[in-house]
Amino acid sequence: MPRTSRAGSTPRNPADFVLSIRLREPVRFTDLSERLAIKLSALPGYLSRAHFESWHRRVGAPDFSDFSGVFTPLVYVEAEVSDLPLGSPTMRGDLRVRGSTRLAKSLDANGEVRRLAREGLYEVTTQQGGLVGRARFVNVFTRYDTDPARRRIVALPPEMGLGTVPSRRIDIPEVADLLPSAARAADFADREPGAWHYTQTDANRHVNSMEYLRSMEDFVAGGLAARGHDLRRLYPARARILYRKPCFRGERYTRRAWAGSEEPLVIAGGFHKHGDRPDAPPAVAIELSYGAHAAPAH
């Protein structure tokens, strides 16, 4: 069950509390690869209760019928899997989720508060302690408003009862940290725009965060196969995902991707809203790192 860690005493700044989480999650068959390992895009699903429900118990659940309040949307995710084969006995058991979430602030060049954030760090293991994967989630405090100044929150709302500003600092990646310069031509891109549809959306009223990862995995796999890479060996092992702008049902998009290093193989890509300027930053940027299995027997 989620619990608040007090590290010996209650922090002087109430915004410096640490919420520690330990949960059990059943293994879902559809999340397993042919090797009986948890797939990269499935890993965050085992952390949703730990990261989101524990926070909602602490401060209250969001009201999706009223978007005038303060929300903490997901802006950044790091996830990696060990590709550990779980085996049939563990498939019938549970995975162990351990981690914590805490508040932090990012600062601008003048040392002023730029954004307030919540960071969650988690680890997923088998019952026997074998590492299944790790993840980092970063949410920012914001209001849904067309005015950037009104969207920006630099002090916690009093009604949350969490203090004013946390002491801890955090750096949140930008597009330039994941993607190459916009001046570099993409190594592969969609020939025709795609469209987001109903089954890719969620209660936030926009495209679910993991749909971007699944879509990019599929797009990159096709590009790699077309360039002669052996997909019998490669598998997505790590992702860094930056969410800039939400996408909505019926919107069209194009994907572009750039090849990076070869060892390990890294591909970075972005989702560009159809109709945006060619040099506009993507709505979502994703960096994928690939692992490799042993060469298949012929």
N, C-alpha and C positions, 0 to 999 in steps of 0.2 A: 504494500500500500504506500501511496505518497506520504512523505513526512518532511517536516521542516527541520533542517540541520541547524543546530545552534553553536556548534564548534566551541563548547565550554560555557558560553554566555550569550545573551541576546545582543546583537550588534547595536552600537550606539546609533547608527543610521539605519532606520527601519527598511530603507530601500536596499540594504546590503544583505538581506536574508538569502539563504540558500535552501531551495526546495529539493530534497533528495528523494529519489524514486526507485523502488524495487517492485517489479511486476513479473507475472508469468503470462506468456502468450502461447496459445496452441498453434502448432504448425499447420498451415493451410496447403493442401495438395497443389493448388494452382500456382503457388509461389515457388515450387521446386523445379529445378532444371532437370535434365536427363541424368545428371550426376547425383541427384538428390541433394543438391545444394540450394540455398536461398538465392534467388536472382537479385541483382542489384536494384532494379526498379521496385522490387517487392519489399526490400528491407525497411524503408521508412514506414510501411504499413504496420510493422511490429512496434513502432515507436509512437504512434499517434496517441494512444491512451496516456503514455508516459509524458509526452510533451504538451499535449493540448488539454486533456481531461484534468490532469493534476493542476494545471494553471487555472482552469475554469472553476475548480473547486475552491481555489484560493481567492479569486477575485470576482467570480460570477461568470456565467456563460454569456456570450455575445447575443444580442437581440437582432437577428437577421431581418426582422420586419421594420426595424428603426435604425437607419444608418446615420443618425445625427450624432452619435456618441463617439467614444474613443475605441479604436480597434487596434489589434496587434497582428497585422498580416505577416505571413512568411516572406522574407526577402532573400534569404540565402540558405543553401543546404550543401553540406559535404557528406557524402556517404561512400563507404567502401565495404566490400564483402571479401571474406577469406576464401570463398568457394569450397568450404569444408563440406564434404559429403556427410549428410546427417545419418543416413542408414534407416532401415525400417523401424527398429525399436524406438528411436528418438522421434520419428515421425508421429508416433502415437502419444508422445509425451508433450512437454512444454518447453519453450525457450525461456531463458531468463533475461530480463531487461533491467539494467542498472544504469543510473546516471543522475544528473542534477540539472537544475535550471536556476539562473540568477539574472539580475538586472545589471545593465551596464550603459555607458554613455559613449558616443563618439564625439570628437571635438573637431572644430574647423581650424583653419590656419592661424586664427587669432586666439586659440585656446578656449573658445566659447562652445557651449553645448550645441552640437549640430543635430544629433538624433538620440533618442532614448531607445534602448533595445532590450530584448530578453534573449539570452543564449542558453541553449540546452545541449549538453554533451552526454552521449549515451553509448552503451556497449551491449551487444546481444551475444549470448553464449548458449551452449547446450546445457542440459542438466549436469553433464560431466565436466563442464568448464571450458569446453572447446570454443574458441572464438568464431562466431558466425559473421559479425560485422560491427562497424562503428559508424556513428553519424554525429553531425553538428547541425543544429537548427538555429537560425537567427531570425527573430521577429522584431519589427519596429513599431513604435507607438505612433498612430496617425489618426487623422479624421478624414473621412471621405468628403472632399471638397474640391471644387475646381480651382480655388485660389491656393497656390503653393504656400503662401504665408499662413493660411488657416490650417492647412494640412500638417504643418510642422509643429511638433510638440516637444518642448524643451524642459518641461516640468511635469511630474506625474499629477494626475487629477486628485484632489483631496478626497473625493468619494471612494477612491481605491484603498485608502488607508495604508499606503505603502511608503509614506514619506514624500520627499520632493525630487531629489536627484541622487542616483546611486554613485558611490565613490569609484567603482570599478570602471576601467576604460576598455573599449573594444574597437577594433578596426574591422570595418565591413568592406569586402572587396567591391571593386567597380568593374564595369565592362572591360576596361583596358587590362585588368588583371587576368581575364579569361580568354579574350579574343585578340587576335593581331590587329594591327592598324587597319582602319577602314580603307586605306589606300591600296592594300594588298587584295588582289582578286581572289575570290573563293575558289577552292579546289573542286568543289562540286556544289550544285544548287538545284532546287526544284525547277523543273521545266514549266510546270503549271502550278498555280497556287492551290493549296488545300483549304479546307474549311472546317472550323471547329463545330462539333455537333452535340446534341443533347446529352448523350451518354458520357461525354467528357467533362461535363460541368458538375458542380456540387452546390452545397447549401450557401456557399459564399457568393453565389450568383455569377461565377466566372469559371474558367477552365481550371480543373483540379491540378495542383502542383505537380503530381507525378505523371500526368498525361504528357507533359512536355518531355520528360525523360524517356518515356516509352516511345513517343513519336520520334525523338532524336536518335534513340538506339536503332530503330527500324530504318531511318533515313541513312545513317552512317553505315549500317550493315550493307545496304544496297550499294553505296558508293565504294566501300572497301571491296566487295565482291567484284564489282565492275573493273576494279584496278588490279585484280589478280590475287588479292589476299585470301588466305584459306580460312573460311569461317568455321571449319571443323575444329580449328585450334583456338581462335580468338574468342574472348568473352569480355563484356564490360565489367571491370573490377572496381572502378572508382569514378565518382562524378562530383563536379562542383557546379552548382546551379545558382544563377543570380536572376531574381525576378524583379523587373523594372516596372512593367505596366501589365495589368491584367488583360486577358483576352476573353472574349465573350462568344456565346453561342451564335453561329451564323457568320462570324467574322472570317475573312480569308487571310491566309498567311503564306509566306514562302520561307524555306529553310536554306541557309547557306552554311558551309562548313569548310574549315581550313585544317590541313594536316600539320601536325607539330613534330615532336620527336618520334623516333622509331623504337627506341629501347628505354622505357616502354613506349608502345604506340599510343600517341595522344592525338585526339581529334577534338577541335573546338568548333561549336556551331551556334547559330542564333536563329530565333524566330522573328521574322520581320513582318509587320502588319502590311497587308496588301494596300498599296496606295501611298505608303510613306515615301519620303524622299530616299533615293538610293544610298545617301550617306547618313541617314538617320540611324541612331543606335537601335539594337533589337529590343523587342519587348521582353524577351528572356534569352539569356546566354547560358550555354552549357559546355563544360569541358569534360570529355570522356577519356579515361585512361583504360587500356586494355591489358588483360593478362593473357597467357597462352597455355593451353594444355599440351601434353605430349603429342607428337605427330601420330595421327591415327594409323593403325596397321592396314596395309593394302592386301 
